[in-house]
Amino acid sequence: MPVRSSSLFHLLVALSVPLLFLLSACQPEAPKSGTIAGVVYDAETNSPIVGVNLTTDPATSSQTSARGQDGVSSGSYSFAGIPLLSRPYTVQASKPGYVDKSVQVSLVPGSTVVANIHMVTDPSLTWQANHLLLYYPFAGDTRDMSGNGNHGSDTYAQPVYDRFGRENSALGFNGQTDYIVSTRPISVGPEFTVLLWVFHHRDEGQGTLMLEANSDLCSQGYGLELEANGSLNIRGAGCPAETLRAGVTLGAECWHMVGLVVRNSNLYLYIDGVQAGYPIPAVPVSNFQLTLGAVHPAGALLQAGPFKGQIDDVRVYDSALPPDAIRALFGAYDCIPAPAP
């Protein structure tokens, strides 16, 4: 009897194994893709925006925010069936007249993740068209892309990654010999704006921006000086140049947009699209040569010293940009710096 029972047991086991495999094969496979969908809105009016170009990083098929089936401006979009990854997707929305906006989305297997996007209008466009005197995007060279021919001098500054991770789209300065100077004086009126993006590592960098006259080695305009601890100073007109403590600090390991704006006989400092500190009385400047790296056009080092770090997207306007235009040019850039060692 025990032998017969054992044989029956083994027979049942042998019959059950194929059955288990069959049941396993019938189980639905875990989904390996997901969907990102949402609506693109105007941040001010909260109304849907159609015709927005939407892309993802990593790349998938591009989308355009569309109208609903009944013709109503739904502004909806959908990236369906995109593969799961170990890192989030970045969805970027762009449309002329609006500031580009990006959102990060983590996919859920087999589900739809709702990612609504709110875009702000770009008031800087008309200012760019009518008032931009100089624009250095540093896309592999030092050409002025404003159309005014204010190109930068040849330089040994090395192409580096910009704040969006694009290769050869910014310039790195070695803190010794690298500099750029506009090849001719730039004429401005009683009001003007200078904007640039700056990156520095901890305990490095000073002398980021100088506005120079042609006549001598004295500073006849304004400059920006970055100390090794990230403290930002303004260098005023005069001989010797006066240094004014701005009372702000630029965090290391991140890009920052810095601006000097002369408006109503006052000088304003902007950091990351927002006014920093209080205005100071401005000194009239009619024309200057823009110098990056704190080296005078004649080749003599100035008191500020050379800058070590990266510079990108330099712009000069012949008018004082309004605060909302400066905020729009700053856009939605966000940086989470690496922790200090």
PASEPA-409194 format. One record per residue: x, y, z of N, C-alpha, C in turn; residue in three letters. Coordinates in steps of 0.1 Angstrom, whole numbers, plus 5000, padded with zeros to 4 digits. Each point is the difference from the previous one (the first is absolute). Example, Ala and Ser with C-alpha at 12.3 -4.5 7.8 and 13.67 -1.06 7.14 Angstrom:
// residues 2
513249435078499150125000500950125000ALA/499650114993500950115000499250115008SER/
// end
This chain:
// residues 341
500849885000499250125000500850135000MET/501050015008500950125000500650024986PRO/500449884994500750024987499050054990VAL/498849945000499050054991499650155002ARG/499950045012499850145003501150094995SER/501249965002501150074995500050024984SER/499749894994499950014985498950094996SER/498850005007499050094996500450145002LEU/500750035011500550135003500950064989PHE/500949914995500950044990499350024987HIS/499049924997499250024988499350135000LEU/499450045012499350135001501050124998LEU/501249995005501050104999500450014985VAL/500249894994500450004986498950074991ALA/498749985003499050054993499850155003LEU/500350045012499850145004501050104994SER/501349954997501050094995499750074987VAL/499549924990499650074988498850095002PRO/499249965009498850095003500550135006LEU/501050005008500550135006500650084989LEU/500849944991500550084989499050064992PHE/498949924997498950054992499350125007LEU/499849995013499350115007500950125000LEU/501449985002500950115000500050074986SER/499949924989500050064987498750094998ALA/499049965007498750074998500050135008CYS/500950025010500050125008500450124991GLN/499350125001500450124992501350055004PRO/500850034990501450055002499950155005GLU/500950035010500050135005500350104989ALA/499250115000500250104989501450075001PRO/500550024988501450064999499950144994LYS/498950065000499850144995499050075008SER/499950134997499050095007499750114991GLY/499250095005499550124992500150125009THR/500450114993500150135006499050094992ILE/499050065007499050084993499750125009ALA/499450104994499650125007499550114991GLY/499950125006499650124993501050115002VAL/500250084989500950115001499250125002VAL/500350085011499250125003500850124999TYR/499350124998500650135002500050035015ASP/501250025006500150025014499250125005ALA/499850104992499350125005498549994998GLU/499649954989498549994997499449875004THR/500949905002499549865003499249944988ASN/500250054988499349954989500949904992SER/499549904994500849904992500850074989PRO/501249954997500750054988500249894990ILE/499650024988500149904989501350044992VAL/500549904993501150034991501450005007GLY/500049955012501350005008500849884996VAL/501250014996500949894997500549935013ASN/499849875000500449935012500949894997LEU/501149995007501049904997500449945014THR/500649884999500549935013501549974999THR/500649995012501349965002500049895010ASP/500449884997500449954987499050014989PRO/500450014988499150044989499049894997ALA/498850044997498949924994499450084989THR/498949954995499350074989499550145005SER/500350114993499650135004498550014999SER/499450095008498650025000499750154999GLN/498850034997499550144999498750015008THR/499950105009498850015007498950044990SER/498849935001499050014990498750055005ALA/499150024991498650035003499249875003ARG/499050015007499149895002499249964988GLY/499449895001499249954988498950094996GLN/499550085010498950104996500650134996ASP/501350014998500650134996500450095012GLY/499649965012500350095011501549995003VAL/500650115005501450015002500449925013SER/500249874998500249915012501550015004SER/500950034991501450015003500649875005GLY/499449884997500449885006501149934992SER/500849915006501049934994500149865006TYR/500749914994500149865006501249934993SER/500949955009501149914995499649875005PHE/499549914991499549875004501049894997ALA/500049905009500749884997501550025000GLY/500650105007501450025000500749915011ILE/501249954997500649905008500450055014PRO/499949915010500450035013501550025001LEU/500550095008501450025002500350015015LEU/501349995003500450015014500050155005SER/499950094990500050145004498850074994ARG/499650125006498850074995500250054985PRO/498850024994500050074987499950155003TYR/500650084991499850155000499150034988THR/498950075003499150044989500350154999VAL/500350054988500350144997498950054991GLN/499450125003499050074992500650134995ALA/499850024987500550134994499050054990SER/499950135000499150074990500550144999LYS/500150064987500350144999499150095008PRO/500650095007499250095009499949965014GLY/500649875003499949955014501449965004TYR/500350005013501349955005499949845000VAL/501049944995500149855001499849955014ASP/499349895002499749955013500349855000LYS/500749955010500249855001499549955013SER/499549874999499649935012500649865000VAL/500349955012500549875001498949905005GLN/499949894993498949905003500649865002VAL/499649935010500449865002498849924996SER/500349904991498949924994499549905010LEU/498849964999499349895007499749894991VAL/500449885002499849894990498549984997PRO/499650014987498749974996499050115004GLY/500450115005499150115004500350134993SER/499150105001500250134995500450105011THR/501150064998500450105010499650144994VAL/499350085008499550134995501050105004VAL/500550074989501050115002499550124993ALA/499250095006499650124995501150105000ASN/500150094990501150094998499450144999ILE/500650095008499550145000501250094995HIS/499750074989501050084993499850155002MET/501050075001499950155001500450074987VAL/499350114997500450074988501450065001THR/500650034989501350054999500150144995ASP/500050105010500050144996501350044995PRO/501049925000501450044996500150004985SER/499149944993500249984985500050134993LEU/499150105003500150134994501250075004THR/500549995012501250065004501249954993TRP/500049864998501149954992500050054986GLN/498950024994499950044986500550154999ALA/499650085009500250144999501250065007ASN/500549935011501050065008501249925002HIS/500149884995501249925002501250054992LEU/501150035007501250054994501049894997LEU/500049915010501149894999499449885006LEU/500349884994499649875005501049904997TYR/500749955011500949894998499449875006TYR/499549914992499549875005501149905002PRO/501250034994501249925001499749864995PHE/499449994989499749874994501249964991ALA/501149985007501249964992500950114996GLY/499650135002500850114996499650125008ASP/500650124996499750125008499350104991THR/499249964990499350094991498850065007ARG/499850134996498850075005498849964992ASP/499049945006498949954992498850105001MET/500350125004498950115000499850064986SER/501049974991499950064987500750144999GLY/500750045011500650135000501550004998ASN/500649884999501449994997500950035011GLY/499549995013500950035011500649875005ASN/500849944991500649865003501150015011HIS/500249895007501050005010501449964994GLY/501050055006501449974996500349855001SER/501049964992500549865001500449975015ASP/499849885005500349985014500549855001THR/500749985011500449865003499049945010TYR/498950065003499049945009499549884993ALA/499849895008499649874994498549985000GLN/499549944989498549975000499749895011PRO/498950025007499649915010498549984999VAL/499449915009498649985000499350125006TYR/498850034995499250115005499049955011ASP/499150085005499249965011498949904996ARG/499849984987499149894995500749874997PHE/501350005002500849884997500449984986GLY/499950114992500450004986501550024999ARG/500649924992501550014998500450124991GLU/501150065003500550114992499150124999ASN/499350035011499050105000500250115011SER/501150005006500450105010501650004999ALA/500650105007501450015000500649995015LEU/501149935001500649995013501350085000GLY/500250085011501150095002501049945010PHE/501350004997501049935009500550095011ASN/499650125002500450095011501450054998GLY/500649994988501350054997500150084988GLN/499749944988500350084988498750014991THR/498949935003498950004992499250135001ASP/499650064989499150125001499350014986TYR/498950085000499350044988499850155001ILE/500150074989499750144999499350034987VAL/498950085000499450044988500950074991SER/500049974987501050064991499850144997THR/498950065004499850154998499150055012ARG/500150135002499250065011498549984998PRO/499349995010498549985000499450135005ILE/499250064992499350135004498749975007SER/499950065012498749985007499550145004VAL/498750015004499550125004500150025015GLY/499150095006500150025014499549885008PRO/499349904993499549885007500549884991GLU/500449895007500449884993499949885010PHE/500249894994499949875007501149914996THR/500749935009500949904997499649875008VAL/499949894993499649875006501049904996LEU/500449915009500849884997499849895010LEU/500349884996499949885009501449975005TRP/500149975012501349975007500049875008VAL/501049924999500249885008501450005006PHE/500149975013501349995006500049885010HIS/501249945001500149905010500350065014HIS/499949925010500350055013501450045002ARG/500250125006501350065003500850044987ASP/499250034989500750044988499250124994GLU/500850094993499350094991500050155006GLY/500350094991499850145003500250084987GLN/499450124999500250084989499249954988GLY/498749995001499249944989499750094988THR/499750135003499550084989500650145002LEU/500550064990500450145000499550084989MET/499550125002499650094989501050114999LEU/500750014989501250084999499950124990GLU/500750115003500250104990501349974992ALA/500150064989501249984992501250095004ASN/499850105008501050115001501249955008SER/499849945011501149965009499749885008ASP/500849975009499949875008499050025012LEU/499450125001499150015011498649964996CYS/499249955009498749954997499150124999SER/499450024988499150124998498549954999GLN/499849885003498649945000499749935013GLY/499549884998499649925012500649864998TYR/500249935010500449875000499549915011GLY/500149874999499649915010501249925004LEU/500249995013501149925006499549905009GLU/500549874997499549895008501249955009LEU/499850005013501149965009500049855001GLU/501049945006500149855000498949945009ALA/499550075009498949955008498650024994ASN/500050054988498750024993499450145002GLY/500650085008499550145002500250084988SER/498950074996500050084988500150155003LEU/500950074993500350145002499850074987ASN/499650135000499950094989501250094999ILE/500650014989501150094998499550124993ARG/500150125006499450124995501150084992GLY/499550114994500950084992501050075008ALA/501150044994501050085007501449944998GLY/501050075005501449954999500750035014CYS/500249915009499849864998498549975001PRO/499549894995498649965000499649975014ALA/498850055003499449985013499349865001GLU/500249935011499349875001498950025010THR/498849964996498850015008499549865004LEU/499949975012499549875005498549994996ARG/499749904992498649984996499149935011ALA/500749945009499349935011499349874995GLY/500449944989499449874996501149904997VAL/499749885001500949894998499449904989THR/500949974991499649904989500449865005LEU/499049915001500349875005500949934989GLY/500949915005500949934992499349884993ALA/500649954990499649884993498750014993GLU/499550134998498850024992500250124991CYS/499250004989500050124992499150115006TRP/500450134998499150115005500050114989HIS/498850064998500050114991500150135008MET/501050084996500450125007499750124990VAL/499450105005499750124992500350135006GLY/500550104992500250135004499050094992LEU/499250085006499050084993500150145005VAL/500250094990500050145004498650064995VAL/499350045010498650054998499850125009ARG/499550114994499650135008501250045009ASN/501250004994501250055006500549915012SER/499449885001500449915011500549874993ASN/500949935007500649874996499349895008LEU/499449914993499349885007500849884997TYR/500149915010500649874998498949895001LEU/500049914990499049895000500749875001TYR/499549915008500649865001498849914997ILE/500249914990499049904997498750064998ASP/499950114992498850064996499350095011GLY/500650015011499450085011501050115005VAL/499450125003500950115005500649965013GLN/501350035001500749975012500550135007ALA/499750015013500550125007499350134996GLY/500650115002499550134997500750064989TYR/499450094992500750074989501050105005PRO/501050024992501050105004500150114989ILE/500450125003500150104989500849964988PRO/499650024988500749964988500950114995ALA/501049974994500950094993499849994985VAL/499850114993499749994986501149934992PRO/499649914991501049934991499450014986VAL/500850064991499550014986500449894991SER/501249955002500449884992501149935007ASN/500249874997501049925007500349884992PHE/501149945003500349864994499749905011GLN/499249904997499749905009501149905001LEU/500549985013501149925002499649895010THR/500249874996499749895009501449935004LEU/500249985013501249945005500950105006GLY/499650135002500750105007501350034994ALA/500250004987501250054994499750124991VAL/500750105001499850124992500349984985HIS/499250074991500349984986501550014996PRO/500750095007501450024997500949885005ALA/499449915008500749885004500550015014GLY/499850115007500550025014498949945010ALA/500549935010499149955010499550115008LEU/498750005004499450105009500049955014LEU/499750085009500049975015499149885003GLN/498949984992499149905004500649864998ALA/501049984992500649874998499249924990GLY/500649904994499349924990499049905007PRO/499149964992498949925005500249854997PHE/499749925009500149854998498649945002LYS/499449954989498749955000499450004986GLY/498749994999499350004987499150124998GLN/499950054988499150114996499249964988ILE/498750044999499249974989498950104998ASP/499450004988498850084997500250155004ASP/500950074994500350145004499250094991VAL/499250095006499250094992500250155005ARG/499950094991500150145003498850074992VAL/499250085008498950074994500250155001TYR/499550084991500250145001498850075008ASP/499349925007498950055009500049925013SER/499350065010499849925012498949904999ALA/500349885000498949904998499150005012LEU/498749994998499150005012500149875008PRO/499750005012500249885009499349874994PRO/498850014994499449884995500849944988ASP/500650094992500849954989501349935005ALA/500650055011501149935006499649875006ILE/498949995006499549875006499849904988ARG/499450054989499849914989501249954994ALA/501150084999501349964995500649905009LEU/499850015013500549905009499349874998PHE/498750004997499249884998499849925012GLY/499949874998499749905010501249925004ALA/501250054998501249925004500049985015TYR/500349875004500149975014501349915002ASP/500750025010501249935003500049955014CYS/500449875002500249945013501449975001ILE/500850085007501549985000500449875008PRO/501149954996500549885007500550045014ALA/499849925010500450035014501550035001PRO/500450085009501450035002500749885005ALA/501249974996500849885005500350025014PRO/
// end
